[in-house]
Amino acid sequence: MTTDPQPDPPTTNRLWTIARIHDTLPGPAMIRRFLLDITHAPEHQVMNVFAAWQRVAATIEAIAAGPISHQQARPTDDLPSWAPATDRGSD
């Protein structure tokens, strides 16, 4: 029996995980919001919520690494559309 060749595993340990997103977020309110969003998302929305928060965390990392552009100034603007509008940008 032959198996299809498996792709090589990524060589980086910088893959996005829930833990990495958690560690990237700057404060307890934003961390709490992330954990509530990811744990309360309906099954069909979990990956969308993860992707939205990954973009927020990546923006935060980019801001920390260099100058802030106008587009990067509000990383929470990328939160899921079903998130309460009153929570957007509260951190």
Buried (B, 14 or more C-beta within 10 A) or exposed (E): EEEEEEEEEEEEEEEBEBEBBBEBBEEEEBBEBBBEBBEEBEEEBBEBBBEBBBBBBBBBBBBEEEEEEEEEEEBBEBBEEEBEEEBBEEB
